[in-house]
Amino acid sequence: MTPRSFLLSAELADYVRASSEPPDEVAAALIAETAEMAARGEAPPTLQIAPEQGALMQLLTTAVGARRAIEIGTFTGFSALCIARGLPAGGSLLCLDNDAGWTAVAQRYWARAGVADRVELRLGDALETLRGLPAEPTFDLAFVDADKTGYAGYVEELHPRMTANGIVLLDNTLRSGRVLDPRDESDRALVELNAALAADPRWETALMPLSDGLTLLRKR
Ligand SMILES: C[S@@+](CC[C@H](N)C(=O)[O-])C[C@H]1O[C@@H](n2cnc3c(N)ncnc32)[C@H](O)[C@@H]1O
């Protein structure tokens, strides 16, 4: 089961989902296979973004005219599928993850959806991979959804690599509400990062209460 926002009742969350662009047959199959993996204990149950967030991310990718995108934290590939589908012909998405098993599922579904030619997967530690990329404006859109303690480092490394007005999306920035009562290292990392970004003149920042909190950064 893909996660519903902790901010909404189950009924309202269902309503939000039903009022957004529905996943097509390929995306629905990917969501179902990921849920089956979770039921078999092969993956945690809540890693995948919600379908309504996927719909927003595809829409945003197209609306900002992104041609080159990067994702940090790919898992079984649903969020990447949404970004890839929002890109124009000739666009590209670079996916960073360190799990070969989960991303093998992703690659199967990208092929099935006909977007495999625009997605490149690089396996390894995301921060190291990111540091190895040219430090020049490359990406129009970035999505960060990997280890929460790594977010601050990812945002720093992304900054020089984003084009002017480039958009960075950060997932889980409300930590199921625990930003008000942080309980672990990941919660505290997001509390610190949220405060730092709100005061950082290099970014225009908006934290949206969608799903588990989705922060939008625009490079000034
Ligand atoms: C929350 S899941 C991503 C979910 C995905 N965006 C989706 O919607 O299906 C986080 C992913 O980050 C990856 N990850 C965590 N720490 C990492 C690191 N240091 N380097 C690379 N990948 C990492 C995990 O393997 C996992 O696949």
The ligand as a MOL file (V3000), in Angstrom:
LIG
                    3D

  0  0  0     0  0            999 V3000
M  V30 BEGIN CTAB
M  V30 COUNTS 27 29 0 0 0
M  V30 BEGIN ATOM
M  V30 1 C 12.7010 6.3940 -0.0830 0
M  V30 2 S 13.5580 5.3680 -1.2100 0 CHG=1
M  V30 3 C 13.2690 6.1880 -2.7500 0
M  V30 4 C 11.8660 6.0120 -3.2290 0
M  V30 5 C 11.6550 6.4320 -4.6700 0
M  V30 6 N 11.9100 7.8300 -4.8420 0
M  V30 7 C 10.2370 6.0810 -5.1150 0
M  V30 8 O 9.3810 6.9570 -5.1160 0
M  V30 9 O 9.9850 4.9120 -5.3930 0 CHG=-1
M  V30 10 C 15.2330 5.7480 -0.8470 0
M  V30 11 C 16.2570 5.1170 -1.7790 0
M  V30 12 O 17.5000 5.7540 -1.5000 0
M  V30 13 C 18.5430 4.8140 -1.6110 0
M  V30 14 N 19.6730 5.3040 -0.8040 0
M  V30 15 C 19.7020 5.5200 0.5310 0
M  V30 16 N 20.8930 6.0110 0.9030 0
M  V30 17 C 21.6400 6.1100 -0.2260 0
M  V30 18 C 22.9580 6.5640 -0.5050 0
M  V30 19 N 23.7680 7.0210 0.4560 0
M  V30 20 N 23.3950 6.5390 -1.7850 0
M  V30 21 C 22.5900 6.0820 -2.7780 0
M  V30 22 N 21.3200 5.6640 -2.5760 0
M  V30 23 C 20.8490 5.6740 -1.3180 0
M  V30 24 C 17.9280 3.4940 -1.1310 0
M  V30 25 O 18.5950 2.3880 -1.6930 0
M  V30 26 C 16.4810 3.6300 -1.5980 0
M  V30 27 O 16.2990 2.9650 -2.8230 0
M  V30 END ATOM
M  V30 BEGIN BOND
M  V30 1 1 1 2
M  V30 2 1 2 3
M  V30 3 1 2 10
M  V30 4 1 3 4
M  V30 5 1 4 5
M  V30 6 1 5 6
M  V30 7 1 5 7
M  V30 8 2 7 8
M  V30 9 1 7 9
M  V30 10 1 10 11
M  V30 11 1 11 12
M  V30 12 1 11 26
M  V30 13 1 12 13
M  V30 14 1 13 14
M  V30 15 1 13 24
M  V30 16 1 14 15
M  V30 17 1 14 23
M  V30 18 2 15 16
M  V30 19 1 16 17
M  V30 20 1 17 18
M  V30 21 2 17 23
M  V30 22 1 18 19
M  V30 23 2 18 20
M  V30 24 1 20 21
M  V30 25 2 21 22
M  V30 26 1 22 23
M  V30 27 1 24 25
M  V30 28 1 24 26
M  V30 29 1 26 27
M  V30 END BOND
M  V30 END CTAB
M  END
